[in-house]
């Protein structure tokens, strides 16, 4: 006895509705996501290999010097304390509230990183926008 086989129906999964659901989920996550923009100082780092001196046309600028031990000096005047509040107070007094003045941070090569970050933080708290970090020109390596 010979049985006839019934033809099987092709089973297909409809992907159109799945694509719609994924697209709606994607839109939901994009719309509901919040992005935090961290505040930061924009720093113009000079090239150390070939640099040029700053323009002499700038009438007045503030310069923070940081020595190897992390002691601060503002425009040649040493600060009594090396904390953030002292530096912020000295900067605001010296600038007279004018945060459009250019600010130069000169630090020793062996200065602790925390001291330079503290100087940048003080500048950021007062709203200084023109910030420079000075470097010395790299010496050409002598070839034997």
Phi and psi in radians as a Rosetta constraint file:
Dihedral C 1 N 2 CA 2 C 2 CIRCULARHARMONIC -1.868 0.35
Dihedral N 2 CA 2 C 2 N 3 CIRCULARHARMONIC 2.115 0.35
Dihedral C 2 N 3 CA 3 C 3 CIRCULARHARMONIC -1.650 0.35
Dihedral N 3 CA 3 C 3 N 4 CIRCULARHARMONIC 2.461 0.35
Dihedral C 3 N 4 CA 4 C 4 CIRCULARHARMONIC -1.521 0.35
Dihedral N 4 CA 4 C 4 N 5 CIRCULARHARMONIC 2.343 0.35
Dihedral C 4 N 5 CA 5 C 5 CIRCULARHARMONIC -1.497 0.35
Dihedral N 5 CA 5 C 5 N 6 CIRCULARHARMONIC 2.448 0.35
Dihedral C 5 N 6 CA 6 C 6 CIRCULARHARMONIC -1.460 0.35
Dihedral N 6 CA 6 C 6 N 7 CIRCULARHARMONIC 2.419 0.35
Dihedral C 6 N 7 CA 7 C 7 CIRCULARHARMONIC -1.170 0.35
Dihedral N 7 CA 7 C 7 N 8 CIRCULARHARMONIC 2.323 0.35
Dihedral C 7 N 8 CA 8 C 8 CIRCULARHARMONIC -1.445 0.35
Dihedral N 8 CA 8 C 8 N 9 CIRCULARHARMONIC 2.496 0.35
Dihedral C 8 N 9 CA 9 C 9 CIRCULARHARMONIC -1.375 0.35
Dihedral N 9 CA 9 C 9 N 10 CIRCULARHARMONIC 2.482 0.35
Dihedral C 9 N 10 CA 10 C 10 CIRCULARHARMONIC -1.281 0.35
Dihedral N 10 CA 10 C 10 N 11 CIRCULARHARMONIC 2.192 0.35
Dihedral C 10 N 11 CA 11 C 11 CIRCULARHARMONIC -1.607 0.35
Dihedral N 11 CA 11 C 11 N 12 CIRCULARHARMONIC 2.169 0.35
Dihedral C 11 N 12 CA 12 C 12 CIRCULARHARMONIC -2.244 0.35
Dihedral N 12 CA 12 C 12 N 13 CIRCULARHARMONIC 2.526 0.35
Dihedral C 12 N 13 CA 13 C 13 CIRCULARHARMONIC -1.770 0.35
Dihedral N 13 CA 13 C 13 N 14 CIRCULARHARMONIC 2.224 0.35
Dihedral C 13 N 14 CA 14 C 14 CIRCULARHARMONIC -1.361 0.35
Dihedral N 14 CA 14 C 14 N 15 CIRCULARHARMONIC 1.964 0.35
Dihedral C 14 N 15 CA 15 C 15 CIRCULARHARMONIC -1.547 0.35
Dihedral N 15 CA 15 C 15 N 16 CIRCULARHARMONIC -0.162 0.35
Dihedral C 15 N 16 CA 16 C 16 CIRCULARHARMONIC -1.104 0.35
Dihedral N 16 CA 16 C 16 N 17 CIRCULARHARMONIC -0.778 0.35
Dihedral C 16 N 17 CA 17 C 17 CIRCULARHARMONIC -1.218 0.35
Dihedral N 17 CA 17 C 17 N 18 CIRCULARHARMONIC -0.582 0.35
Dihedral C 17 N 18 CA 18 C 18 CIRCULARHARMONIC -1.148 0.35
Dihedral N 18 CA 18 C 18 N 19 CIRCULARHARMONIC -0.704 0.35
Dihedral C 18 N 19 CA 19 C 19 CIRCULARHARMONIC -1.129 0.35
Dihedral N 19 CA 19 C 19 N 20 CIRCULARHARMONIC -0.686 0.35
Dihedral C 19 N 20 CA 20 C 20 CIRCULARHARMONIC -1.086 0.35
Dihedral N 20 CA 20 C 20 N 21 CIRCULARHARMONIC -0.755 0.35
Dihedral C 20 N 21 CA 21 C 21 CIRCULARHARMONIC -1.137 0.35
Dihedral N 21 CA 21 C 21 N 22 CIRCULARHARMONIC -0.751 0.35
Dihedral C 21 N 22 CA 22 C 22 CIRCULARHARMONIC -1.114 0.35
Dihedral N 22 CA 22 C 22 N 23 CIRCULARHARMONIC -0.712 0.35
Dihedral C 22 N 23 CA 23 C 23 CIRCULARHARMONIC -1.117 0.35
Dihedral N 23 CA 23 C 23 N 24 CIRCULARHARMONIC -0.732 0.35
Dihedral C 23 N 24 CA 24 C 24 CIRCULARHARMONIC -1.155 0.35
Dihedral N 24 CA 24 C 24 N 25 CIRCULARHARMONIC -0.692 0.35
Dihedral C 24 N 25 CA 25 C 25 CIRCULARHARMONIC -1.101 0.35
Dihedral N 25 CA 25 C 25 N 26 CIRCULARHARMONIC -0.714 0.35
Dihedral C 25 N 26 CA 26 C 26 CIRCULARHARMONIC -1.076 0.35
Dihedral N 26 CA 26 C 26 N 27 CIRCULARHARMONIC -0.797 0.35
Dihedral C 26 N 27 CA 27 C 27 CIRCULARHARMONIC -1.080 0.35
Dihedral N 27 CA 27 C 27 N 28 CIRCULARHARMONIC -0.704 0.35
Dihedral C 27 N 28 CA 28 C 28 CIRCULARHARMONIC -1.071 0.35
Dihedral N 28 CA 28 C 28 N 29 CIRCULARHARMONIC -0.815 0.35
Dihedral C 28 N 29 CA 29 C 29 CIRCULARHARMONIC -1.195 0.35
Dihedral N 29 CA 29 C 29 N 30 CIRCULARHARMONIC -0.613 0.35
Dihedral C 29 N 30 CA 30 C 30 CIRCULARHARMONIC -1.173 0.35
Dihedral N 30 CA 30 C 30 N 31 CIRCULARHARMONIC -0.740 0.35
Dihedral C 30 N 31 CA 31 C 31 CIRCULARHARMONIC -1.263 0.35
Dihedral N 31 CA 31 C 31 N 32 CIRCULARHARMONIC -0.634 0.35
Dihedral C 31 N 32 CA 32 C 32 CIRCULARHARMONIC -1.517 0.35
Dihedral N 32 CA 32 C 32 N 33 CIRCULARHARMONIC -0.133 0.35
Dihedral C 32 N 33 CA 33 C 33 CIRCULARHARMONIC -1.362 0.35
Dihedral N 33 CA 33 C 33 N 34 CIRCULARHARMONIC 2.415 0.35
Dihedral C 33 N 34 CA 34 C 34 CIRCULARHARMONIC -1.913 0.35
Dihedral N 34 CA 34 C 34 N 35 CIRCULARHARMONIC 2.449 0.35
Dihedral C 34 N 35 CA 35 C 35 CIRCULARHARMONIC -1.961 0.35
Dihedral N 35 CA 35 C 35 N 36 CIRCULARHARMONIC 2.232 0.35
Dihedral C 35 N 36 CA 36 C 36 CIRCULARHARMONIC -1.643 0.35
Dihedral N 36 CA 36 C 36 N 37 CIRCULARHARMONIC 2.194 0.35
Dihedral C 36 N 37 CA 37 C 37 CIRCULARHARMONIC -1.760 0.35
Dihedral N 37 CA 37 C 37 N 38 CIRCULARHARMONIC 1.968 0.35
Dihedral C 37 N 38 CA 38 C 38 CIRCULARHARMONIC -1.288 0.35
Dihedral N 38 CA 38 C 38 N 39 CIRCULARHARMONIC 2.456 0.35
Dihedral C 38 N 39 CA 39 C 39 CIRCULARHARMONIC -1.349 0.35
Dihedral N 39 CA 39 C 39 N 40 CIRCULARHARMONIC 2.433 0.35
Dihedral C 39 N 40 CA 40 C 40 CIRCULARHARMONIC -2.657 0.35
Dihedral N 40 CA 40 C 40 N 41 CIRCULARHARMONIC 2.760 0.35
Dihedral C 40 N 41 CA 41 C 41 CIRCULARHARMONIC -1.597 0.35
Dihedral N 41 CA 41 C 41 N 42 CIRCULARHARMONIC 2.382 0.35
Dihedral C 41 N 42 CA 42 C 42 CIRCULARHARMONIC -1.541 0.35
Dihedral N 42 CA 42 C 42 N 43 CIRCULARHARMONIC 2.104 0.35
Dihedral C 42 N 43 CA 43 C 43 CIRCULARHARMONIC -1.981 0.35
Dihedral N 43 CA 43 C 43 N 44 CIRCULARHARMONIC 2.268 0.35
Dihedral C 43 N 44 CA 44 C 44 CIRCULARHARMONIC -1.643 0.35
Dihedral N 44 CA 44 C 44 N 45 CIRCULARHARMONIC 1.771 0.35
Dihedral C 44 N 45 CA 45 C 45 CIRCULARHARMONIC -1.486 0.35
Dihedral N 45 CA 45 C 45 N 46 CIRCULARHARMONIC 2.215 0.35
Dihedral C 45 N 46 CA 46 C 46 CIRCULARHARMONIC -1.348 0.35
Dihedral N 46 CA 46 C 46 N 47 CIRCULARHARMONIC 2.667 0.35
Dihedral C 46 N 47 CA 47 C 47 CIRCULARHARMONIC -1.271 0.35
Dihedral N 47 CA 47 C 47 N 48 CIRCULARHARMONIC 2.317 0.35
Dihedral C 47 N 48 CA 48 C 48 CIRCULARHARMONIC -1.442 0.35
Dihedral N 48 CA 48 C 48 N 49 CIRCULARHARMONIC -0.460 0.35
Dihedral C 48 N 49 CA 49 C 49 CIRCULARHARMONIC -1.263 0.35
Dihedral N 49 CA 49 C 49 N 50 CIRCULARHARMONIC -0.743 0.35
Dihedral C 49 N 50 CA 50 C 50 CIRCULARHARMONIC -2.492 0.35
Dihedral N 50 CA 50 C 50 N 51 CIRCULARHARMONIC 1.835 0.35
Dihedral C 50 N 51 CA 51 C 51 CIRCULARHARMONIC -2.088 0.35
Dihedral N 51 CA 51 C 51 N 52 CIRCULARHARMONIC 2.901 0.35
Dihedral C 51 N 52 CA 52 C 52 CIRCULARHARMONIC -2.213 0.35
Dihedral N 52 CA 52 C 52 N 53 CIRCULARHARMONIC 2.609 0.35
Dihedral C 52 N 53 CA 53 C 53 CIRCULARHARMONIC -1.163 0.35
Dihedral N 53 CA 53 C 53 N 54 CIRCULARHARMONIC 2.677 0.35
Dihedral C 53 N 54 CA 54 C 54 CIRCULARHARMONIC -1.142 0.35
Dihedral N 54 CA 54 C 54 N 55 CIRCULARHARMONIC 2.752 0.35
Dihedral C 54 N 55 CA 55 C 55 CIRCULARHARMONIC -1.051 0.35
Dihedral N 55 CA 55 C 55 N 56 CIRCULARHARMONIC 2.390 0.35
Dihedral C 55 N 56 CA 56 C 56 CIRCULARHARMONIC -1.459 0.35
Dihedral N 56 CA 56 C 56 N 57 CIRCULARHARMONIC -0.047 0.35
Dihedral C 56 N 57 CA 57 C 57 CIRCULARHARMONIC -1.312 0.35
Dihedral N 57 CA 57 C 57 N 58 CIRCULARHARMONIC -0.285 0.35
Dihedral C 57 N 58 CA 58 C 58 CIRCULARHARMONIC -1.192 0.35
Dihedral N 58 CA 58 C 58 N 59 CIRCULARHARMONIC 2.133 0.35
Dihedral C 58 N 59 CA 59 C 59 CIRCULARHARMONIC -1.187 0.35
Dihedral N 59 CA 59 C 59 N 60 CIRCULARHARMONIC -0.724 0.35
Dihedral C 59 N 60 CA 60 C 60 CIRCULARHARMONIC -2.609 0.35
Dihedral N 60 CA 60 C 60 N 61 CIRCULARHARMONIC 2.431 0.35
Dihedral C 60 N 61 CA 61 C 61 CIRCULARHARMONIC -2.490 0.35
Dihedral N 61 CA 61 C 61 N 62 CIRCULARHARMONIC 2.794 0.35
Dihedral C 61 N 62 CA 62 C 62 CIRCULARHARMONIC -1.829 0.35
Dihedral N 62 CA 62 C 62 N 63 CIRCULARHARMONIC 2.448 0.35
Dihedral C 62 N 63 CA 63 C 63 CIRCULARHARMONIC -2.289 0.35
Dihedral N 63 CA 63 C 63 N 64 CIRCULARHARMONIC 2.151 0.35
Dihedral C 63 N 64 CA 64 C 64 CIRCULARHARMONIC -1.774 0.35
Dihedral N 64 CA 64 C 64 N 65 CIRCULARHARMONIC 2.103 0.35
Dihedral C 64 N 65 CA 65 C 65 CIRCULARHARMONIC -1.804 0.35
Dihedral N 65 CA 65 C 65 N 66 CIRCULARHARMONIC 2.317 0.35
Dihedral C 65 N 66 CA 66 C 66 CIRCULARHARMONIC -2.130 0.35
Dihedral N 66 CA 66 C 66 N 67 CIRCULARHARMONIC 2.100 0.35
Dihedral C 66 N 67 CA 67 C 67 CIRCULARHARMONIC -1.500 0.35
Dihedral N 67 CA 67 C 67 N 68 CIRCULARHARMONIC -3.086 0.35
Dihedral C 67 N 68 CA 68 C 68 CIRCULARHARMONIC -1.136 0.35
Dihedral N 68 CA 68 C 68 N 69 CIRCULARHARMONIC -0.446 0.35
Dihedral C 68 N 69 CA 69 C 69 CIRCULARHARMONIC -1.548 0.35
Dihedral N 69 CA 69 C 69 N 70 CIRCULARHARMONIC -0.072 0.35
Dihedral C 69 N 70 CA 70 C 70 CIRCULARHARMONIC 1.598 0.35
Dihedral N 70 CA 70 C 70 N 71 CIRCULARHARMONIC 0.281 0.35
Dihedral C 70 N 71 CA 71 C 71 CIRCULARHARMONIC -1.432 0.35
Dihedral N 71 CA 71 C 71 N 72 CIRCULARHARMONIC 2.441 0.35
Dihedral C 71 N 72 CA 72 C 72 CIRCULARHARMONIC -1.729 0.35
Dihedral N 72 CA 72 C 72 N 73 CIRCULARHARMONIC 2.604 0.35
Dihedral C 72 N 73 CA 73 C 73 CIRCULARHARMONIC -2.480 0.35
Dihedral N 73 CA 73 C 73 N 74 CIRCULARHARMONIC 2.270 0.35
Dihedral C 73 N 74 CA 74 C 74 CIRCULARHARMONIC -1.978 0.35
Dihedral N 74 CA 74 C 74 N 75 CIRCULARHARMONIC 2.044 0.35
Dihedral C 74 N 75 CA 75 C 75 CIRCULARHARMONIC 0.897 0.35
Dihedral N 75 CA 75 C 75 N 76 CIRCULARHARMONIC 0.718 0.35
Dihedral C 75 N 76 CA 76 C 76 CIRCULARHARMONIC 1.522 0.35
Dihedral N 76 CA 76 C 76 N 77 CIRCULARHARMONIC -0.131 0.35
Dihedral C 76 N 77 CA 77 C 77 CIRCULARHARMONIC -1.759 0.35
Dihedral N 77 CA 77 C 77 N 78 CIRCULARHARMONIC 2.079 0.35
Dihedral C 77 N 78 CA 78 C 78 CIRCULARHARMONIC -1.213 0.35
Dihedral N 78 CA 78 C 78 N 79 CIRCULARHARMONIC 2.437 0.35
Dihedral C 78 N 79 CA 79 C 79 CIRCULARHARMONIC -1.528 0.35
Dihedral N 79 CA 79 C 79 N 80 CIRCULARHARMONIC 2.561 0.35
Dihedral C 79 N 80 CA 80 C 80 CIRCULARHARMONIC -1.206 0.35
Dihedral N 80 CA 80 C 80 N 81 CIRCULARHARMONIC -0.649 0.35
Dihedral C 80 N 81 CA 81 C 81 CIRCULARHARMONIC -2.180 0.35
Dihedral N 81 CA 81 C 81 N 82 CIRCULARHARMONIC 2.702 0.35
Dihedral C 81 N 82 CA 82 C 82 CIRCULARHARMONIC -1.871 0.35
Dihedral N 82 CA 82 C 82 N 83 CIRCULARHARMONIC 0.608 0.35
Dihedral C 82 N 83 CA 83 C 83 CIRCULARHARMONIC -1.817 0.35
Dihedral N 83 CA 83 C 83 N 84 CIRCULARHARMONIC 2.978 0.35
Dihedral C 83 N 84 CA 84 C 84 CIRCULARHARMONIC -1.158 0.35
Dihedral N 84 CA 84 C 84 N 85 CIRCULARHARMONIC -0.721 0.35
Dihedral C 84 N 85 CA 85 C 85 CIRCULARHARMONIC -1.115 0.35
Dihedral N 85 CA 85 C 85 N 86 CIRCULARHARMONIC -0.682 0.35
Dihedral C 85 N 86 CA 86 C 86 CIRCULARHARMONIC -1.124 0.35
Dihedral N 86 CA 86 C 86 N 87 CIRCULARHARMONIC -0.747 0.35
Dihedral C 86 N 87 CA 87 C 87 CIRCULARHARMONIC -1.163 0.35
Dihedral N 87 CA 87 C 87 N 88 CIRCULARHARMONIC -0.730 0.35
Dihedral C 87 N 88 CA 88 C 88 CIRCULARHARMONIC -1.112 0.35
Dihedral N 88 CA 88 C 88 N 89 CIRCULARHARMONIC -0.759 0.35
Dihedral C 88 N 89 CA 89 C 89 CIRCULARHARMONIC -1.103 0.35
Dihedral N 89 CA 89 C 89 N 90 CIRCULARHARMONIC -0.754 0.35
Dihedral C 89 N 90 CA 90 C 90 CIRCULARHARMONIC -1.143 0.35
Dihedral N 90 CA 90 C 90 N 91 CIRCULARHARMONIC -0.708 0.35
Dihedral C 90 N 91 CA 91 C 91 CIRCULARHARMONIC -1.131 0.35
Dihedral N 91 CA 91 C 91 N 92 CIRCULARHARMONIC -0.759 0.35
Dihedral C 91 N 92 CA 92 C 92 CIRCULARHARMONIC -1.198 0.35
Dihedral N 92 CA 92 C 92 N 93 CIRCULARHARMONIC -0.614 0.35
Dihedral C 92 N 93 CA 93 C 93 CIRCULARHARMONIC -1.203 0.35
Dihedral N 93 CA 93 C 93 N 94 CIRCULARHARMONIC -0.773 0.35
Dihedral C 93 N 94 CA 94 C 94 CIRCULARHARMONIC -1.212 0.35
Dihedral N 94 CA 94 C 94 N 95 CIRCULARHARMONIC -0.625 0.35
Dihedral C 94 N 95 CA 95 C 95 CIRCULARHARMONIC -1.445 0.35
Dihedral N 95 CA 95 C 95 N 96 CIRCULARHARMONIC -0.343 0.35
Dihedral C 95 N 96 CA 96 C 96 CIRCULARHARMONIC 1.183 0.35
Dihedral N 96 CA 96 C 96 N 97 CIRCULARHARMONIC 0.453 0.35
Dihedral C 96 N 97 CA 97 C 97 CIRCULARHARMONIC 1.497 0.35
Dihedral N 97 CA 97 C 97 N 98 CIRCULARHARMONIC -0.017 0.35
Dihedral C 97 N 98 CA 98 C 98 CIRCULARHARMONIC -1.573 0.35
Dihedral N 98 CA 98 C 98 N 99 CIRCULARHARMONIC 1.709 0.35
Dihedral C 98 N 99 CA 99 C 99 CIRCULARHARMONIC -1.560 0.35
Dihedral N 99 CA 99 C 99 N 100 CIRCULARHARMONIC 0.195 0.35
Dihedral C 99 N 100 CA 100 C 100 CIRCULARHARMONIC -1.567 0.35
Dihedral N 100 CA 100 C 100 N 101 CIRCULARHARMONIC -0.082 0.35
Dihedral C 100 N 101 CA 101 C 101 CIRCULARHARMONIC -1.195 0.35
Dihedral N 101 CA 101 C 101 N 102 CIRCULARHARMONIC 2.527 0.35
Dihedral C 101 N 102 CA 102 C 102 CIRCULARHARMONIC -1.261 0.35
Dihedral N 102 CA 102 C 102 N 103 CIRCULARHARMONIC 2.472 0.35
Dihedral C 102 N 103 CA 103 C 103 CIRCULARHARMONIC -2.107 0.35
Dihedral N 103 CA 103 C 103 N 104 CIRCULARHARMONIC 2.226 0.35
Dihedral C 103 N 104 CA 104 C 104 CIRCULARHARMONIC -1.990 0.35
Dihedral N 104 CA 104 C 104 N 105 CIRCULARHARMONIC 2.257 0.35
Dihedral C 104 N 105 CA 105 C 105 CIRCULARHARMONIC -1.906 0.35
Dihedral N 105 CA 105 C 105 N 106 CIRCULARHARMONIC 2.057 0.35
Dihedral C 105 N 106 CA 106 C 106 CIRCULARHARMONIC -1.989 0.35
Dihedral N 106 CA 106 C 106 N 107 CIRCULARHARMONIC 2.068 0.35
Dihedral C 106 N 107 CA 107 C 107 CIRCULARHARMONIC -2.182 0.35
Dihedral N 107 CA 107 C 107 N 108 CIRCULARHARMONIC 2.555 0.35
Dihedral C 107 N 108 CA 108 C 108 CIRCULARHARMONIC -1.153 0.35
Dihedral N 108 CA 108 C 108 N 109 CIRCULARHARMONIC 2.693 0.35
Dihedral C 108 N 109 CA 109 C 109 CIRCULARHARMONIC -1.127 0.35
Dihedral N 109 CA 109 C 109 N 110 CIRCULARHARMONIC -0.426 0.35
Dihedral C 109 N 110 CA 110 C 110 CIRCULARHARMONIC -1.783 0.35
Dihedral N 110 CA 110 C 110 N 111 CIRCULARHARMONIC 0.221 0.35
Dihedral C 110 N 111 CA 111 C 111 CIRCULARHARMONIC -1.156 0.35
Dihedral N 111 CA 111 C 111 N 112 CIRCULARHARMONIC 2.405 0.35
Dihedral C 111 N 112 CA 112 C 112 CIRCULARHARMONIC -1.075 0.35
Dihedral N 112 CA 112 C 112 N 113 CIRCULARHARMONIC 2.457 0.35
Dihedral C 112 N 113 CA 113 C 113 CIRCULARHARMONIC -1.013 0.35
Dihedral N 113 CA 113 C 113 N 114 CIRCULARHARMONIC -0.608 0.35
Dihedral C 113 N 114 CA 114 C 114 CIRCULARHARMONIC -1.048 0.35
Dihedral N 114 CA 114 C 114 N 115 CIRCULARHARMONIC -0.633 0.35
Dihedral C 114 N 115 CA 115 C 115 CIRCULARHARMONIC -1.169 0.35
Dihedral N 115 CA 115 C 115 N 116 CIRCULARHARMONIC -0.703 0.35
Dihedral C 115 N 116 CA 116 C 116 CIRCULARHARMONIC -1.195 0.35
Dihedral N 116 CA 116 C 116 N 117 CIRCULARHARMONIC -0.699 0.35
Dihedral C 116 N 117 CA 117 C 117 CIRCULARHARMONIC -1.128 0.35
Dihedral N 117 CA 117 C 117 N 118 CIRCULARHARMONIC -0.646 0.35
Dihedral C 117 N 118 CA 118 C 118 CIRCULARHARMONIC -1.143 0.35
Dihedral N 118 CA 118 C 118 N 119 CIRCULARHARMONIC -0.687 0.35
Dihedral C 118 N 119 CA 119 C 119 CIRCULARHARMONIC -1.136 0.35
Dihedral N 119 CA 119 C 119 N 120 CIRCULARHARMONIC -0.715 0.35
Dihedral C 119 N 120 CA 120 C 120 CIRCULARHARMONIC -1.181 0.35
Dihedral N 120 CA 120 C 120 N 121 CIRCULARHARMONIC -0.634 0.35
Dihedral C 120 N 121 CA 121 C 121 CIRCULARHARMONIC -1.151 0.35
Dihedral N 121 CA 121 C 121 N 122 CIRCULARHARMONIC -0.712 0.35
Dihedral C 121 N 122 CA 122 C 122 CIRCULARHARMONIC -1.104 0.35
Dihedral N 122 CA 122 C 122 N 123 CIRCULARHARMONIC -0.716 0.35
Dihedral C 122 N 123 CA 123 C 123 CIRCULARHARMONIC -1.129 0.35
Dihedral N 123 CA 123 C 123 N 124 CIRCULARHARMONIC -0.686 0.35
Dihedral C 123 N 124 CA 124 C 124 CIRCULARHARMONIC -1.182 0.35
Dihedral N 124 CA 124 C 124 N 125 CIRCULARHARMONIC -0.648 0.35
Dihedral C 124 N 125 CA 125 C 125 CIRCULARHARMONIC -1.143 0.35
Dihedral N 125 CA 125 C 125 N 126 CIRCULARHARMONIC -0.560 0.35
Dihedral C 125 N 126 CA 126 C 126 CIRCULARHARMONIC -1.563 0.35
Dihedral N 126 CA 126 C 126 N 127 CIRCULARHARMONIC -0.119 0.35
Dihedral C 126 N 127 CA 127 C 127 CIRCULARHARMONIC 1.513 0.35
Dihedral N 127 CA 127 C 127 N 128 CIRCULARHARMONIC 0.395 0.35
Dihedral C 127 N 128 CA 128 C 128 CIRCULARHARMONIC -1.225 0.35
Dihedral N 128 CA 128 C 128 N 129 CIRCULARHARMONIC 2.296 0.35
Dihedral C 128 N 129 CA 129 C 129 CIRCULARHARMONIC -1.851 0.35
Dihedral N 129 CA 129 C 129 N 130 CIRCULARHARMONIC -0.488 0.35
Dihedral C 129 N 130 CA 130 C 130 CIRCULARHARMONIC -1.718 0.35
Dihedral N 130 CA 130 C 130 N 131 CIRCULARHARMONIC 1.668 0.35
Dihedral C 130 N 131 CA 131 C 131 CIRCULARHARMONIC -2.113 0.35
Dihedral N 131 CA 131 C 131 N 132 CIRCULARHARMONIC 2.313 0.35
Dihedral C 131 N 132 CA 132 C 132 CIRCULARHARMONIC -2.223 0.35
Dihedral N 132 CA 132 C 132 N 133 CIRCULARHARMONIC 2.554 0.35
Dihedral C 132 N 133 CA 133 C 133 CIRCULARHARMONIC -2.030 0.35
Dihedral N 133 CA 133 C 133 N 134 CIRCULARHARMONIC 2.148 0.35
Dihedral C 133 N 134 CA 134 C 134 CIRCULARHARMONIC -1.495 0.35
Dihedral N 134 CA 134 C 134 N 135 CIRCULARHARMONIC 2.627 0.35
Dihedral C 134 N 135 CA 135 C 135 CIRCULARHARMONIC -2.372 0.35
Dihedral N 135 CA 135 C 135 N 136 CIRCULARHARMONIC 2.937 0.35
Dihedral C 135 N 136 CA 136 C 136 CIRCULARHARMONIC -1.817 0.35
Dihedral N 136 CA 136 C 136 N 137 CIRCULARHARMONIC 2.671 0.35
Dihedral C 136 N 137 CA 137 C 137 CIRCULARHARMONIC -1.205 0.35
Dihedral N 137 CA 137 C 137 N 138 CIRCULARHARMONIC 2.322 0.35
Dihedral C 137 N 138 CA 138 C 138 CIRCULARHARMONIC -1.198 0.35
Dihedral N 138 CA 138 C 138 N 139 CIRCULARHARMONIC 2.409 0.35
Dihedral C 138 N 139 CA 139 C 139 CIRCULARHARMONIC -1.380 0.35
Dihedral N 139 CA 139 C 139 N 140 CIRCULARHARMONIC 2.518 0.35
Dihedral C 139 N 140 CA 140 C 140 CIRCULARHARMONIC -1.207 0.35
Dihedral N 140 CA 140 C 140 N 141 CIRCULARHARMONIC 2.393 0.35
Dihedral C 140 N 141 CA 141 C 141 CIRCULARHARMONIC -1.262 0.35
Dihedral N 141 CA 141 C 141 N 142 CIRCULARHARMONIC 2.329 0.35
Dihedral C 141 N 142 CA 142 C 142 CIRCULARHARMONIC -1.385 0.35
Dihedral N 142 CA 142 C 142 N 143 CIRCULARHARMONIC 2.250 0.35
Dihedral C 142 N 143 CA 143 C 143 CIRCULARHARMONIC -1.626 0.35
Dihedral N 143 CA 143 C 143 N 144 CIRCULARHARMONIC 2.280 0.35
